[in-house]
Amino acid sequence: MSFIMHLFNKFALLFAAVLSMAVFSCVKLQDVPELDNIRSGGTNVGFDIKVTREGEEISAERRAIMTKGGSPSYESNVALATMDADIPFGLIGIDYEHHALVVDNASVNSDGSYYGAFLNSMYWDDLRSQTISFSAYYPYVHTVQYGDELESYSIPYTVEETQAGPLVSKTVEMAVAQLNMIPLEFQHITNDIGYCVCDATPDKALQGLVHLRKLTAYNVASAGVFINDVTLSQGIWHRQGYYRNVVVFEGDAKVGVGSENEKFVGFDTLEDHMVNSHRYYSIPDEIRIGKQFVEVVFDVEGFEHNGFYYQPLTEQVARYMLYGLIPDNQFVYGRQYTFHIGIDLSRIYSAITFAPSVSDWETKIYENNDDF
């Protein structure tokens, strides 16, 4: 039985997750002290944590082709991820042999150097020789719901929790007697989205006149329930229908001319490096006709052209729909999207009217932040 049918039978959901090669990046690999079983009825444990990025390796040759322009294309990059040490993660522990929930949504905290927890269970003494299946998620929520036979659990994420960058670990099976250190390998379950912008006007007389004033992403999926199957180490999203508009940029920044001067969009500046830009998390969503779009507001400086002077223009508005841009009109969880916007004044210029527009988008792949 396929994974999709497996979850369909239990939850009657029709949203499938696409998983591919995991690329690893360490979050915390500090020396963790050995922890002894010093308290009755439980065990002190530490956690060796890694975060993975679900995505596919893209060859250098293919990346070069993709970044030359033309028809919009989609790829994901492999990005270094972090967990905020001030935010705990949740831990689930299940003894499937006895159908026992041994660790029920324990909150695991960090002291700044390593994560540790005291796992207390009424079954502990009887389970010394048993194997427990551990699953973890980030950030911690107070209540999770368990599925049939404890094979899965559901994590409800609010807007605020989604913006923390939710992660879920792969399932780890360990004997109780070996619980000094639990290795947890987390993977991303949302999308990380950002933007780049440049002046794509080919006519030199019209270049260098654009000022970005505002960029807003509309109808961003921002809350939902992630159903994680412990036995399969995979999951799916069940969206709750909550959408918000994200103001990515608001300020006054002159837009560089040509793709060689393209900048990442920050909160109120244009940045050379992605790490300084304004990116946000969203729940993987289906793109629908007329629903998801980006609105760009920009000014145009006054200029002379063919012997005529044209007055400055302010608050020009252009919208671009996302439908048809992403393959199958479906964001894939665990991937990062960077949309590249080229504003071309020559396409919309005339001596009588001036109605600016935004050119086609494309997306590029960046393997890690060192590329910037």
VENHUUR-V776321 format. One record per run of one state. SS is the DSSP state (helix for helix, strand for strand, loop for the rest). FROM is the first residue (numbers start at 1). LEN is the number of residues. If there is no record, write none. Layout:
SS,FROM,LEN  SS,FROM,LEN
//
This chain:
loop,1,2  helix,3,9  loop,12,10  strand,22,7  loop,29,13  strand,42,13  loop,55,5  helix,60,7  loop,67,10  strand,77,1  loop,78,11  strand,89,7  loop,96,4  strand,100,11  loop,111,4  strand,115,6  loop,121,3  helix,124,4  loop,128,3  strand,131,8  loop,139,5  strand,144,3  loop,147,1  helix,148,3  loop,151,1  strand,152,6  loop,158,1  helix,159,4  loop,163,4  strand,167,3  loop,170,2  strand,172,4  helix,176,3  loop,179,2  strand,181,8  loop,189,2  strand,191,9  loop,200,4  helix,204,3  loop,207,3  strand,210,20  loop,230,4  strand,234,21  loop,255,2  strand,257,1  loop,258,1  helix,259,3  loop,262,1  strand,263,3  loop,266,4  strand,270,2  loop,272,2  helix,274,3  loop,277,3  strand,280,3  loop,283,3  strand,286,1  loop,287,6  strand,293,8  loop,301,2  strand,303,3  loop,306,2  strand,308,3  loop,311,2  strand,313,9  loop,322,5  helix,327,3  strand,330,1  loop,331,5  strand,336,8  loop,344,1  helix,345,3  loop,348,1  strand,349,1  loop,350,4  strand,354,1  loop,355,6  strand,361,3  loop,364,5  helix,369,3  loop,372,1
//
